[in-house]
Amino acid sequence: MKHSISRILGTSLLLVLLNFIAFSQQKTIPLKEAITQIEKKFKTKFAYEHNLLNGKTAKTSALNNSSVEEILKDILYPNNLLFLYVSGNSYSIVARDARFFKTPETPAAPPRVDAPVVTSPEMVDDR
């Protein structure tokens, strides 16, 4: 009986601990704060419109990746943002333009062309 109670308590404690670990990895922080942490950790610089990050969050578990690029993919892509390598340790963060990326939600739109389209040689005026 005594072993049964200690086994039940041990199992319960293990479940609570595993639950705690799982939920601690789900913690989120403001995206702007995540970018600041990356700048300090990797000595990088980012250029972006400040309102681009407003209201967006990042999972803290993503900040544990080993490379800047992997971290940026994990925190920016879910927020419909992209990063562009500029030079050295500099990156630019931009909004993902859904018109040019095919996703299940939004089909890709063709790029807009403002030049006139010529379909046959007869339509061209050679004057």
C-alpha positions as CSV (number, residue, x, y, z in Angstrom):
1,M,0.0,0.0,0.0
2,K,2.8,2.4,0.9
3,H,4.6,1.7,-2.4
4,S,1.4,2.3,-4.3
5,I,0.9,5.7,-2.8
6,S,4.5,6.7,-3.4
7,R,4.3,5.4,-7.0
8,I,1.1,7.4,-7.6
9,L,2.7,10.5,-6.1
10,G,5.9,10.0,-8.2
11,T,3.9,9.6,-11.4
12,S,1.8,12.6,-10.6
13,L,4.9,14.7,-9.9
14,L,6.5,13.5,-13.2
15,L,3.3,14.5,-15.1
16,V,3.2,17.9,-13.5
17,L,6.9,18.4,-14.3
18,L,6.5,17.4,-18.0
19,N,3.5,19.6,-18.3
20,F,5.5,22.5,-16.9
21,I,8.3,21.9,-19.3
22,A,5.9,21.7,-22.3
23,F,4.1,24.9,-21.4
24,S,7.3,26.8,-20.6
25,Q,8.5,26.2,-24.2
26,Q,5.3,27.7,-25.5
27,K,5.9,31.1,-23.9
28,T,5.8,34.1,-26.3
29,I,7.3,37.5,-26.1
30,P,6.8,40.6,-28.3
31,L,8.6,40.3,-31.6
32,K,10.4,43.6,-31.1
33,E,11.9,42.2,-27.9
34,A,13.0,39.0,-29.7
35,I,14.7,41.1,-32.4
36,T,16.6,43.0,-29.6
37,Q,17.7,39.8,-28.0
38,I,19.0,38.5,-31.4
39,E,20.9,41.8,-32.0
40,K,22.7,41.4,-28.6
41,K,23.4,37.7,-28.9
42,F,24.7,37.7,-32.4
43,K,25.9,41.3,-32.7
44,T,23.6,41.9,-35.6
45,K,21.7,45.0,-36.9
46,F,18.2,45.0,-38.3
47,A,16.5,47.6,-40.5
48,Y,12.7,47.6,-40.5
49,E,9.6,49.8,-40.2
50,H,8.9,49.9,-36.5
51,N,5.1,49.5,-37.0
52,L,5.8,46.3,-38.9
53,L,6.5,44.5,-35.6
54,N,3.6,46.0,-33.6
55,G,1.3,43.4,-32.1
56,K,3.3,40.4,-33.2
57,T,4.9,37.8,-31.0
58,A,7.6,35.2,-31.1
59,K,8.0,31.8,-29.3
60,T,10.9,32.0,-26.8
61,S,11.8,28.4,-27.7
62,A,12.8,29.7,-31.2
63,L,15.5,31.9,-29.7
64,N,17.5,28.8,-28.7
65,N,18.4,27.8,-32.3
66,S,22.1,28.1,-33.2
67,S,22.0,30.3,-36.3
68,V,20.6,33.7,-36.9
69,E,18.9,32.6,-40.1
70,E,17.1,29.7,-38.4
71,I,15.9,31.9,-35.5
72,L,14.6,34.5,-38.0
73,K,12.8,31.9,-40.0
74,D,11.1,30.6,-36.8
75,I,10.0,34.0,-35.6
76,L,9.3,36.0,-38.8
77,Y,7.7,33.5,-41.1
78,P,4.7,32.8,-38.8
79,N,4.1,36.6,-38.7
80,N,4.1,36.9,-42.5
81,L,7.5,38.7,-42.4
82,L,10.7,37.9,-44.3
83,F,14.3,38.8,-43.7
84,L,16.8,39.8,-46.3
85,Y,20.5,39.6,-45.8
86,V,22.1,43.0,-46.5
87,S,25.8,42.6,-45.6
88,G,28.1,41.7,-42.8
89,N,25.8,41.2,-39.8
90,S,23.0,43.4,-41.2
91,Y,19.5,42.2,-42.2
92,S,16.3,43.9,-43.4
93,I,12.9,42.8,-42.2
94,V,10.0,43.3,-44.7
95,A,6.4,42.3,-44.9
96,R,5.6,39.2,-47.0
97,D,3.6,40.3,-50.0
98,A,0.9,37.6,-50.4
99,R,0.4,38.5,-54.0
100,F,3.7,36.9,-55.0
101,F,3.7,33.9,-52.7
102,K,1.3,31.0,-53.4
103,T,-0.2,29.7,-50.2
104,P,-3.3,27.6,-49.6
105,E,-5.2,30.7,-48.4
106,T,-4.1,33.1,-51.2
107,P,-3.2,32.0,-54.8
108,A,-0.3,33.9,-56.3
109,A,-1.2,36.9,-58.4
110,P,0.8,37.6,-61.6
111,P,3.0,40.7,-61.4
112,R,1.5,43.8,-62.8
113,V,2.8,45.0,-66.1
114,D,2.2,48.6,-67.1
115,A,3.7,48.4,-70.6
116,P,1.4,47.7,-73.5
117,V,1.3,44.1,-74.7
118,V,1.9,43.5,-78.4
119,T,0.3,40.3,-79.7
120,S,1.0,40.5,-83.4
121,P,3.3,42.4,-85.8
122,E,0.3,44.0,-87.5
123,M,-0.5,45.9,-84.3
124,V,2.9,47.8,-84.3
125,D,3.0,51.2,-85.9
126,D,6.4,51.6,-87.6
127,R,6.2,55.4,-88.3
